[in-house]
Amino acid sequence: MTIASHELKGKIQTLTQPFVVMKPQSKRTNSESYGSNKRTKIDADTMDIDNQHDGYEVAGIVTSKILFNGYPKSIMK
């Protein structure tokens, strides 16, 4: 794999058990989320900011990972 001026060597490995990346869905309207000077209060039990979401949305499913053999090698052009 080449990223900018660095070369990385490794392999792609399939995960034995895939996992889901989720993000909260917001209840806030555009008028509440922009221009509001209200401070957010964090609930210590649920780590939820103002309980302003009504559920979660699936952002993606991770099924594989990349394992690199070592540090990136610089490519001079």
N, C-alpha and C positions, 0 to 999 in steps of 0.2 A: 504494500500500500504506500502510495506517495501522497504526502500532505505538504503543500507548498514546496519548501526546499529540504524536506526531510523524508527519508525512506524508512519504513517500519516493516519488519518481517515477523510473521506469525501465522496463526491458523484460526479458522472459524469453528467454534464448537457448539453443538446443539445442546441446549439445556435439557436435563432430564425432566424437570417440572417447570413449565413456563409460568411467568407471573404477569400481572396486570398493572399498568400504570394508570392511576385515576386522578381526576381533578374535581374539586367541588363546583357545583352549579350554583350560581349566585341568585339570590332573591332580589337584590338591589335593582332599582331602576336607574336609568341614565342620570336623572336629576339628583338622586341620592349619592351616586358614586363619584360624580364630578362636582367640584366646587364646594364640597362639604368640609367644614373645619372641625367636625366631630372627631374626637379622639377615639381610637378603637380600644376596647377592653378585652383582654384575653382571659377566657375561662380556664383555670388551671386543670380542671378535671378532664375536659374534653379537648383542650388545646384548640378551641374553636374561637374565631374572632367574631364577637357579637352575634353569634348564631345566625349569620346572614346567608346561609346556603340551605337549600332544600333537598339536597341529594348529591350524588357523585356521578360523573360522566366518565366513561372509559376513554382514556386518551390513547392507549395503545397496548399491545401485547408483545412482551419480549420473549422470543423463542430461541435466540442464539446469542453467543458472546464471542468477542475477539480476544484471543490470548497472544500477546506479543512476546518474542523471544528475548529481547533486550531493549536497550535505549535506542532512540532514533539516530540514524546515521545522516549526517549532512551531505547534501548533494551540491557540488559546485558546478555552475554552468559557465 
